[in-house]
Amino acid sequence: MPDDRYTLRKDPDGTWSVVDIFSDLPAVVHNQVMILMDVEEAEEVVHLLNGLDRAKRVAAATRH
């Protein structure tokens, strides 16, 4: 989706990272850097993180 904060990046070694598009750095979840993943796992994490981010933005918008 166009408003997604997280995306996939294929790394030179063939693994995948989940990247925050604002910082261009790998996402960190519970002190775990989202790198060295297979594509299915990375896609799942991207979907989850984007869903959480959207929910957070909606909640913030409804408070104003």
C-alpha positions in Angstrom: 0.0 0.0 0.0 1.2 3.5 -0.6 1.1 4.5 3.0 3.1 1.5 4.3 6.0 2.3 6.6 7.8 -1.0 6.2 9.1 -2.8 3.0 11.2 -5.7 2.0 14.8 -5.5 0.8 16.6 -8.4 -0.8 20.2 -8.5 0.5 23.2 -9.4 -1.6 23.5 -12.8 0.2 20.0 -13.7 -1.0 18.3 -13.2 2.4 15.7 -10.5 3.1 15.4 -7.6 5.5 12.4 -5.6 6.7 13.2 -2.0 6.3 11.7 1.2 7.7 11.2 3.5 4.7 11.6 6.6 6.9 15.1 5.7 8.2 16.2 3.3 5.5 17.4 1.0 8.3 16.2 -2.5 9.2 13.3 -2.7 11.5 13.8 -3.8 15.1 11.2 -5.9 17.0 11.8 -6.7 20.6 15.5 -5.9 20.2 15.7 -8.3 17.2 17.0 -6.7 14.0 14.8 -7.9 11.1 17.6 -9.2 8.8 18.7 -12.5 7.4 15.2 -13.7 6.9 13.6 -15.9 4.2 11.1 -14.2 1.9 8.0 -15.8 3.5 9.1 -14.8 7.0 10.0 -11.3 5.9 6.7 -10.8 4.1 4.8 -11.9 7.2 6.7 -9.4 9.4 6.2 -6.6 6.9 2.4 -7.3 6.9 2.3 -7.4 10.7 4.4 -4.2 11.2 2.4 -2.2 8.6 -0.9 -3.3 10.2 0.3 -2.2 13.6 1.6 1.1 12.2 -1.7 1.8 10.5 -3.7 1.0 13.7 -1.4 3.3 15.7 -1.9 6.2 13.2 -5.7 5.7 13.1 -5.8 5.7 16.9 -3.6 8.9 17.0 -5.9 10.6 14.4 -9.0 9.8 16.4 -7.6 11.4 19.5 -7.3 14.8 17.8 
